[in-house]
Amino acid sequence: MKTIRYTSTLFYYDGPQVFEAGDSIGGHYIGVMVEPEGELDRFLVKGVAPEALRRFRSGLIDLRTLLIGDAGAWYLATAPQGLDQPLEVTAQGGHLADSGLLPDPDFLLQNLL
């Protein structure tokens, strides 16, 4: 099982909506809140290249572009004990672009500051 840990919040509105995370071998991930699973918050989690993450944080690319930037694995995750504990991730099949979970285009951190 993959262990992914929350590292910082990039956008907060009634809880972390977009956050950075990492794994034990230095991988970078972006997490985005999606529809809850029962009473648990649920997140779309996708591995991202460090340079792409930097471009997103700088407002040079939008969140949707960051998430679909490569065809890598994607996950749905919950945090039953909170974000200070490892996320419980489940690998998803199929293409993320076909999931219906992607955010609308033009979500830029730069526009939110």
ZATI-35023 format. One record per atom (N, C-alpha, C, O): x, y, z. Coordinates in Angstrom, 3 decimals, padded with zeros to 6 digits. Layout:
BEGIN
{{X; Y; Z}}
...
# end
This chain:
BEGIN
{{000.838; -001.181; 000.000}}
{{000.000; 000.000; 000.000}}
{{000.885; 001.247; 000.000}}
{{001.877; 001.312; 000.727}}
{{000.525; 002.218; -000.807}}
{{001.263; 003.472; -000.902}}
{{000.931; 004.345; 000.303}}
{{-000.230; 004.455; 000.700}}
{{001.959; 004.963; 000.883}}
{{001.763; 005.882; 001.997}}
{{002.030; 007.299; 001.516}}
{{003.136; 007.633; 001.092}}
{{000.997; 008.121; 001.591}}
{{001.098; 009.516; 001.182}}
{{000.724; 010.369; 002.382}}
{{-000.287; 010.129; 003.043}}
{{001.561; 011.379; 002.656}}
{{001.338; 012.254; 003.811}}
{{001.148; 013.704; 003.363}}
{{001.878; 014.212; 002.511}}
{{000.165; 014.343; 003.951}}
{{-000.100; 015.765; 003.759}}
{{001.123; 016.569; 004.189}}
{{001.750; 016.253; 005.200}}
{{001.470; 017.620; 003.415}}
{{002.572; 018.492; 003.823}}
{{002.135; 019.942; 004.020}}
{{002.572; 020.582; 004.977}}
{{001.280; 020.480; 003.136}}
{{000.847; 021.867; 003.308}}
{{-000.426; 022.148; 002.518}}
{{-000.708; 021.513; 001.501}}
{{-001.183; 023.118; 003.016}}
{{-002.420; 023.527; 002.354}}
{{-002.125; 024.653; 001.377}}
{{-001.447; 025.621; 001.721}}
{{-002.635; 024.524; 000.158}}
{{-002.484; 025.564; -000.852}}
{{-003.741; 026.426; -000.978}}
{{-003.654; 027.606; -001.317}}
{{-004.906; 025.841; -000.705}}
{{-006.160; 026.589; -000.744}}
{{-007.087; 026.038; 000.327}}
{{-007.357; 024.838; 000.380}}
{{-007.570; 026.939; 001.182}}
{{-008.405; 026.546; 002.316}}
{{-009.746; 027.259; 002.224}}
{{-009.796; 028.475; 002.039}}
{{-010.836; 026.503; 002.352}}
{{-012.179; 027.065; 002.449}}
{{-013.024; 026.044; 003.204}}
{{-013.430; 025.035; 002.629}}
{{-013.289; 026.291; 004.470}}
{{-013.975; 025.330; 005.329}}
{{-013.230; 023.998; 005.381}}
{{-013.852; 022.939; 005.466}}
{{-011.941; 024.049; 005.331}}
{{-011.088; 022.874; 005.329}}
{{-010.151; 022.925; 004.129}}
{{-010.390; 023.686; 003.191}}
{{-009.090; 022.127; 004.149}}
{{-008.157; 022.110; 003.010}}
{{-008.859; 021.629; 001.741}}
{{-009.388; 020.519; 001.699}}
{{-008.860; 022.464; 000.722}}
{{-009.469; 022.116; -000.561}}
{{-008.422; 021.626; -001.561}}
{{-008.683; 020.728; -002.361}}
{{-007.235; 022.230; -001.501}}
{{-006.112; 021.841; -002.362}}
{{-004.880; 021.815; -001.478}}
{{-004.593; 022.780; -000.769}}
{{-004.146; 020.696; -001.523}}
{{-002.965; 020.584; -000.673}}
{{-001.854; 019.832; -001.371}}
{{-002.073; 019.116; -002.348}}
{{-000.649; 020.013; -000.840}}
{{000.523; 019.260; -001.278}}
{{000.710; 018.075; -000.346}}
{{000.355; 018.133; 000.831}}
{{001.268; 017.008; -000.881}}
{{001.571; 015.817; -000.094}}
{{002.845; 015.190; -000.651}}
{{003.319; 015.566; -001.723}}
{{003.388; 014.236; 000.086}}
{{004.594; 013.554; -000.362}}
{{004.588; 012.100; 000.070}}
{{003.806; 011.697; 000.932}}
{{005.464; 011.323; -000.536}}
{{005.604; 009.926; -000.130}}
{{006.991; 009.696; 000.446}}
{{007.804; 010.618; 000.513}}
{{007.255; 008.480; 000.856}}
{{008.502; 008.167; 001.553}}
{{009.738; 008.198; 000.664}}
{{010.857; 008.203; 001.178}}
{{009.567; 008.219; -000.646}}
{{010.733; 008.251; -001.539}}
{{010.890; 009.602; -002.237}}
{{011.628; 009.717; -003.216}}
{{010.194; 010.625; -001.729}}
{{010.372; 011.976; -002.254}}
{{009.421; 012.371; -003.367}}
{{009.605; 013.422; -003.980}}
{{008.411; 011.561; -003.647}}
{{007.432; 011.917; -004.669}}
{{006.554; 013.073; -004.212}}
{{006.288; 013.230; -003.020}}
{{006.108; 013.875; -005.164}}
{{005.248; 015.026; -004.897}}
{{003.839; 014.726; -005.387}}
{{003.648; 014.135; -006.450}}
{{002.858; 015.143; -004.598}}
{{001.453; 014.892; -004.929}}
{{000.644; 016.148; -004.689}}
{{001.010; 017.003; -003.883}}
{{-000.461; 016.241; -005.405}}
{{-001.439; 017.291; -005.179}}
{{-002.737; 016.598; -004.788}}
{{-003.119; 015.596; -005.392}}
{{-003.408; 017.130; -003.781}}
{{-004.689; 016.600; -003.334}}
{{-005.766; 017.652; -003.517}}
{{-005.549; 018.830; -003.235}}
{{-006.930; 017.223; -003.992}}
{{-008.046; 018.136; -004.238}}
{{-009.295; 017.512; -003.637}}
{{-009.617; 016.359; -003.926}}
{{-009.996; 018.265; -002.807}}
{{-011.218; 017.738; -002.205}}
{{-012.265; 017.511; -003.295}}
{{-012.472; 018.346; -004.175}}
{{-012.922; 016.340; -003.202}}
{{-014.044; 016.001; -004.088}}
{{-015.221; 015.628; -003.189}}
{{-015.156; 015.831; -001.976}}
{{-016.267; 015.100; -003.749}}
{{-017.449; 014.744; -002.957}}
{{-017.065; 013.815; -001.812}}
{{-016.249; 012.912; -001.995}}
{{-017.654; 014.031; -000.615}}
{{-017.323; 013.192; 000.539}}
{{-017.773; 011.743; 000.351}}
{{-018.637; 011.442; -000.473}}
{{-017.173; 010.872; 001.124}}
{{-017.548; 009.459; 001.159}}
{{-018.168; 009.216; 002.531}}
{{-017.455; 009.056; 003.521}}
{{-019.485; 009.188; 002.583}}
{{-020.160; 009.116; 003.874}}
{{-019.885; 010.400; 004.629}}
{{-020.169; 011.492; 004.137}}
{{-019.331; 010.268; 005.824}}
{{-018.990; 011.440; 006.623}}
{{-017.529; 011.847; 006.484}}
{{-017.097; 012.820; 007.101}}
{{-016.762; 011.112; 005.677}}
{{-015.337; 011.396; 005.509}}
{{-015.092; 012.295; 004.307}}
{{-015.693; 012.115; 003.248}}
{{-014.189; 013.277; 004.486}}
{{-013.731; 014.049; 003.340}}
{{-013.009; 013.093; 002.393}}
{{-012.341; 012.153; 002.825}}
{{-013.155; 013.349; 001.113}}
{{-012.518; 012.494; 000.107}}
{{-011.721; 013.389; -000.826}}
{{-012.153; 014.490; -001.167}}
{{-010.560; 012.912; -001.231}}
{{-009.645; 013.704; -002.035}}
{{-009.199; 012.944; -003.271}}
{{-008.947; 011.740; -003.221}}
{{-009.107; 013.658; -004.373}}
{{-008.433; 013.182; -005.568}}
{{-006.959; 013.474; -005.334}}
{{-006.602; 014.610; -005.022}}
{{-006.093; 012.471; -005.478}}
{{-004.658; 012.632; -005.247}}
{{-003.923; 012.168; -006.491}}
{{-004.192; 011.095; -007.032}}
{{-002.984; 013.003; -006.936}}
{{-002.250; 012.697; -008.169}}
{{-000.794; 013.076; -007.994}}
{{-000.488; 014.155; -007.485}}
{{000.108; 012.199; -008.411}}
{{001.526; 012.512; -008.409}}
{{001.815; 013.582; -009.453}}
{{001.274; 013.547; -010.558}}
{{002.672; 014.535; -009.091}}
{{003.016; 015.622; -010.003}}
{{004.524; 015.852; -009.978}}
{{005.191; 015.597; -008.975}}
{{005.037; 016.333; -011.085}}
{{006.459; 016.669; -011.169}}
{{006.726; 017.928; -010.347}}
{{005.896; 018.837; -010.321}}
{{007.873; 017.988; -009.676}}
{{008.193; 019.172; -008.867}}
{{008.105; 020.474; -009.662}}
{{007.605; 021.474; -009.148}}
{{008.578; 020.475; -010.897}}
{{008.533; 021.697; -011.714}}
{{007.095; 022.095; -012.026}}
{{006.771; 023.283; -012.008}}
{{006.229; 021.129; -012.310}}
{{004.816; 021.439; -012.561}}
{{004.160; 021.995; -011.304}}
{{003.353; 022.921; -011.385}}
{{004.496; 021.443; -010.151}}
{{003.953; 021.946; -008.890}}
{{004.420; 023.379; -008.648}}
{{003.638; 024.217; -008.200}}
{{005.671; 023.661; -008.936}}
{{006.194; 025.024; -008.797}}
{{005.443; 025.979; -009.712}}
{{005.093; 027.086; -009.302}}
{{005.195; 025.562; -010.945}}
{{004.459; 026.407; -011.901}}
{{003.035; 026.667; -011.418}}
{{002.524; 027.775; -011.582}}
{{002.390; 025.668; -010.826}}
{{001.046; 025.858; -010.285}}
{{001.074; 026.843; -009.125}}
{{000.263; 027.767; -009.072}}
{{002.007; 026.648; -008.195}}
{{002.101; 027.554; -007.045}}
{{002.381; 028.989; -007.480}}
{{001.975; 029.932; -006.802}}
{{003.068; 029.160; -008.601}}
{{003.387; 030.499; -009.109}}
{{002.263; 031.095; -009.948}}
{{002.357; 032.247; -010.372}}
{{001.205; 030.331; -010.193}}
{{000.095; 030.839; -010.996}}
{{000.312; 030.751; -012.493}}
{{-000.407; 031.392; -013.260}}
{{001.298; 029.961; -012.926}}
{{001.591; 029.847; -014.356}}
{{000.747; 028.790; -015.055}}
{{000.549; 028.868; -016.268}}
{{000.245; 027.804; -014.316}}
{{-000.674; 026.815; -014.872}}
{{-001.835; 026.645; -013.895}}
{{-001.697; 026.885; -012.696}}
{{-002.969; 026.231; -014.426}}
{{-004.129; 026.037; -013.556}}
{{-004.145; 024.626; -012.980}}
{{-003.380; 023.757; -013.398}}
{{-005.032; 024.422; -012.013}}
{{-005.103; 023.146; -011.297}}
{{-005.450; 021.995; -012.230}}
{{-004.864; 020.918; -012.122}}
{{-006.385; 022.203; -013.135}}
{{-006.780; 021.154; -014.069}}
{{-005.589; 020.714; -014.923}}
{{-005.362; 019.518; -015.110}}
{{-004.838; 021.675; -015.435}}
{{-003.655; 021.373; -016.247}}
{{-002.628; 020.601; -015.435}}
{{-002.018; 019.658; -015.939}}
{{-002.433; 020.994; -014.180}}
{{-001.497; 020.268; -013.305}}
{{-001.918; 018.813; -013.153}}
{{-001.083; 017.912; -013.228}}
{{-003.200; 018.583; -012.942}}
{{-003.684; 017.221; -012.698}}
{{-003.631; 016.324; -013.929}}
{{-003.381; 015.126; -013.801}}
{{-003.857; 016.870; -015.102}}
{{-003.864; 016.023; -016.302}}
{{-002.560; 016.128; -017.089}}
{{-002.478; 015.667; -018.228}}
{{-001.539; 016.739; -016.476}}
{{-000.266; 016.972; -017.152}}
{{000.450; 015.721; -017.629}}
{{001.220; 015.789; -018.587}}
{{000.227; 014.604; -017.005}}
{{000.796; 013.340; -017.483}}
{{-000.219; 012.236; -017.208}}
{{-001.221; 012.449; -016.525}}
{{000.054; 011.079; -017.742}}
{{-000.914; 009.975; -017.640}}
{{-000.625; 009.059; -016.450}}
{{-001.004; 007.888; -016.474}}
{{000.030; 009.563; -015.426}}
{{000.396; 008.740; -014.278}}
{{-000.801; 008.278; -013.458}}
{{-001.943; 008.656; -013.718}}
{{-000.509; 007.453; -012.467}}
{{-001.542; 006.903; -011.590}}
{{-002.225; 008.025; -010.810}}
{{-001.634; 009.065; -010.519}}
{{-003.492; 007.771; -010.484}}
{{-004.230; 008.700; -009.631}}
{{-005.000; 007.889; -008.601}}
{{-005.253; 006.697; -008.779}}
{{-005.365; 008.568; -007.520}}
{{-005.928; 007.895; -006.358}}
{{-007.119; 008.671; -005.810}}
{{-007.262; 009.872; -006.041}}
{{-007.963; 007.961; -005.084}}
{{-008.940; 008.597; -004.215}}
{{-008.488; 008.291; -002.805}}
{{-008.066; 007.173; -002.513}}
{{-008.573; 009.278; -001.929}}
{{-008.044; 009.131; -000.580}}
{{-009.005; 009.706; 000.449}}
{{-009.784; 010.615; 000.162}}
{{-008.931; 009.156; 001.648}}
{{-009.628; 009.709; 002.800}}
{{-008.606; 009.876; 003.911}}
{{-007.509; 009.320; 003.863}}
{{-008.992; 010.656; 004.913}}
{{-008.122; 010.882; 006.063}}
{{-008.946; 010.673; 007.330}}
{{-009.273; 011.638; 008.021}}
{{-009.288; 009.409; 007.643}}
{{-010.176; 009.151; 008.782}}
{{-009.659; 009.675; 010.120}}
{{-010.455; 010.030; 010.988}}
{{-008.344; 009.728; 010.299}}
{{-007.768; 010.240; 011.545}}
{{-007.274; 011.671; 011.386}}
{{-006.575; 012.181; 012.263}}
{{-007.623; 012.325; 010.288}}
{{-007.165; 013.689; 010.036}}
{{-005.936; 013.700; 009.154}}
{{-005.307; 012.666; 008.925}}
{{-005.600; 014.885; 008.660}}
{{-004.485; 015.005; 007.727}}
{{-003.112; 014.881; 008.385}}
{{-002.099; 014.860; 007.686}}
{{-003.059; 014.799; 009.709}}
{{-001.760; 014.609; 010.350}}
{{-001.332; 013.142; 010.345}}
{{-000.224; 012.822; 010.775}}
{{-002.191; 012.259; 009.868}}
{{-001.874; 010.834; 009.711}}
{{-001.809; 010.513; 008.215}}
{{-002.350; 011.272; 007.411}}
{{-001.163; 009.409; 007.818}}
{{-001.106; 009.068; 006.393}}
{{-002.510; 008.956; 005.786}}
{{-003.454; 008.504; 006.434}}
{{-002.615; 009.377; 004.531}}
{{-003.872; 009.255; 003.812}}
{{-004.114; 007.799; 003.461}}
{{-003.168; 007.064; 003.177}}
{{-005.357; 007.378; 003.477}}
{{-005.729; 006.046; 003.009}}
{{-006.068; 006.188; 001.530}}
{{-007.118; 006.724; 001.177}}
{{-005.178; 005.706; 000.669}}
{{-005.325; 005.902; -000.774}}
{{-005.742; 004.613; -001.467}}
{{-005.340; 003.517; -001.078}}
{{-006.554; 004.771; -002.495}}
{{-006.982; 003.651; -003.322}}
{{-006.692; 004.009; -004.774}}
{{-007.227; 004.988; -005.292}}
{{-005.843; 003.216; -005.433}}
{{-005.519; 003.460; -006.840}}
{{-006.779; 003.323; -007.676}}
{{-007.625; 002.466; -007.422}}
{{-006.886; 004.188; -008.681}}
{{-008.049; 004.200; -009.564}}
{{-007.640; 003.750; -010.960}}
{{-006.527; 004.023; -011.410}}
{{-008.541; 003.065; -011.633}}
{{-008.294; 002.654; -013.006}}
{{-008.876; 003.689; -013.958}}
{{-009.608; 004.588; -013.541}}
{{-008.557; 003.561; -015.195}}
{{-009.090; 004.476; -016.202}}
{{-008.344; 005.795; -016.203}}
{{-007.421; 006.020; -015.421}}
{{-008.776; 006.659; -017.110}}
{{-008.129; 007.955; -017.272}}
{{-008.769; 008.980; -016.351}}
{{-009.994; 009.059; -016.257}}
{{-007.952; 009.754; -015.680}}
{{-008.443; 010.802; -014.798}}
{{-009.350; 011.768; -015.555}}
{{-010.347; 012.239; -015.007}}
{{-009.017; 012.064; -016.795}}
{{-009.818; 013.003; -017.589}}
{{-011.256; 012.520; -017.775}}
{{-012.154; 013.332; -018.000}}
{{-011.485; 011.212; -017.683}}
{{-012.827; 010.647; -017.858}}
{{-013.569; 010.451; -016.538}}
{{-014.698; 009.959; -016.541}}
{{-012.964; 010.821; -015.416}}
{{-013.513; 010.508; -014.098}}
{{-014.663; 011.412; -013.656}}
{{-015.459; 011.027; -012.800}}
{{-014.752; 012.592; -014.225}}
{{-015.740; 013.558; -013.768}}
{{-015.324; 014.269; -012.491}}
{{-016.122; 015.012; -011.920}}
{{-014.098; 014.063; -012.030}}
{{-013.626; 014.645; -010.774}}
{{-012.713; 015.853; -010.957}}
{{-012.332; 016.491; -009.976}}
{{-012.364; 016.170; -012.186}}
{{-011.441; 017.282; -012.409}}
{{-012.103; 018.623; -012.098}}
{{-013.296; 018.807; -012.335}}
{{-011.316; 019.552; -011.566}}
{{-011.850; 020.893; -011.324}}
{{-012.078; 021.626; -012.640}}
{{-011.549; 021.238; -013.682}}
{{-012.866; 022.682; -012.579}}
{{-013.078; 023.520; -013.752}}
{{-011.759; 024.144; -014.179}}
{{-010.861; 024.318; -013.355}}
{{-011.631; 024.483; -015.457}}
{{-010.416; 025.180; -015.915}}
{{-010.271; 026.534; -015.215}}
{{-011.239; 027.082; -014.689}}
{{-009.083; 027.044; -015.221}}
{{-008.753; 028.395; -014.755}}
{{-008.727; 028.575; -013.244}}
{{-008.812; 029.709; -012.772}}
{{-008.613; 027.498; -012.465}}
{{-008.415; 027.621; -011.023}}
{{-006.927; 027.889; -010.818}}
{{-006.110; 026.970; -010.874}}
{{-006.580; 029.156; -010.580}}
{{-005.195; 029.556; -010.376}}
{{-005.010; 030.055; -008.957}}
{{-005.826; 030.837; -008.470}}
{{-003.966; 029.625; -008.290}}
{{-003.679; 030.131; -006.954}}
{{-003.430; 031.640; -006.993}}
{{-003.822; 032.354; -006.071}}
{{-002.793; 032.119; -008.032}}
{{-002.477; 033.542; -008.175}}
{{-003.752; 034.395; -008.080}}
{{-003.727; 035.488; -007.513}}
{{-004.868; 033.893; -008.638}}
{{-006.115; 034.649; -008.632}}
{{-006.777; 034.681; -007.260}}
{{-007.676; 035.489; -007.028}}
{{-006.350; 033.820; -006.360}}
{{-006.996; 033.697; -005.055}}
{{-006.342; 034.565; -003.996}}
{{-006.913; 034.769; -002.924}}
{{-005.175; 035.070; -004.274}}
{{-004.436; 035.860; -003.268}}
{{-004.892; 037.288; -003.244}}
{{-004.378; 038.087; -002.461}}
# end
